[in-house]
Amino acid sequence: MRSSIWHPFTQHGLAEPTPLVTHAEGAALYTADGRRIIDAISSWWVNTHGHCHPRIMAAIAEQATRLDQIIFAGWTHEPAEQLARGLLEIMPAPLAYAFFSDSGSTSVEVALKMALGFWLNRGEPRQRIVVMESSYHGDTIGAMSVGARGIFNQAYAPLLFDVATVPFPTAGSEQVTLDALEHFCTHEDKPAAFIVEPLVLGAGGMRIYAPWVLAAMRAICAAHGVLFIADEVMTGWGRTGTLLACEQAEIVPDILCLSKGLTGGAIPLAVTLATEPIYEAHFSTDRSRQFFHSSSYTANPIACAAANANLAIWREEPVLERIARLTRLQGEKLSGLQGVANARQIGTITALEIEAPEGDYLSALGPRLLAFFRERDLLLRPLGNTVYVMPPYCIGEEDLAAIYTAIGEAIDAMRG
Ligand SMILES: *Cc1c(COP(=O)(O)O)cnc(C)c1O
């Protein structure tokens, strides 16, 4: 059967198989050809409580009978109001306003635009953004500009804006990162903001750094009046063991981006949270100072209802206990693997490198690994030779054991 669909991050010329999924439940996906696939990466990091969580599905169905979609510029609705209240209740206090959009990338665009608007409206225009090496913030032009440059975006490089980049804080060399950040923050071309993925860089290869470094970076930005943007699109909603990764460093950003797990991973929605001064800088009787951003589906009521169900699950179910259980199991399974290079873990995420002659994303090993895991009915999608496991919190021990057995086999097979 030939399809006219052009898939993301897919080289159709290679004619690799494209499994057709008919339904999903918990940590399992079911295909049209009768296979049960273990979702070891939470369907690309979005799913937290498992697929088709009954409360989220019911909330979507219920909302769909009342209000499907409504313009959000100058109008509001209860699911969005309830969601904003619910979010601000569980997010750290200085974050006081919620701006909705529809993907992680747009939540980042919104954050960058808020930062520039903040400085412009205060009469001190600033444009420069400081970023961390190997970061990923999304695939739109602005989000790509603040992310790592490479094969993914070299065709668009002329359109990307310049940024100042601090090195990744490798263990033992953290001071180099902090010095670079301090240098940029005290430069005469003052940055508007520093944007960072707290504690773990996702698409950059699941690179983990210590909470004290995050706290020190936050302190440098605060000391020099540079806005601190935390992109918790991947790390939010418990991935690193706490609701937010920022909690582990006891910091609060000026602007916070959330998406992926916001609806439990069921339906697209994003939110950019901002502190009072950011909102205040746009608050005026002068329309030219308003925040100029929207997308058609901003705060879609059905998506907001799904997010409200996610918040109810966090309030009423033992989510942190499930995360602690998965964290423990992940640690046990990871330490059971032999001959692993650079094994690491943060909360529910584990990662390791499979030794290869060349370790870049397009190396032959990546596709070989992908096929290896696909043959074993596992949804694992290595980043080059980096294999990581990031399952829904409800995954069973048997499924987890199957994942690590396959990884162990892959280590042996790729070596030979
Ligand atoms: C996935 C991701 C994004 C982009 O989110 P999309 O919903 O895919 O646009 C941004 N930042 C981080 C840290 C991410 O992991």
The ligand as an ORCA input file, in Angstrom:
! r2SCAN-3c Opt
* xyz 0 1
  C      10.475     18.277     22.050
  C      11.118     19.512     22.557
  C      10.769     20.783     22.053
  C       9.854     20.941     20.879
  O       8.562     20.502     21.155
  P       7.570     20.183     19.919
  O       6.260     19.944     20.590
  O       8.116     18.978     19.238
  O       7.560     21.394     19.049
  C      11.329     21.888     22.645
  N      12.194     21.781     23.663
  C      12.561     20.594     24.178
  C      13.495     20.547     25.332
  C      12.051     19.418     23.626
  O      12.445     18.228     24.111
*
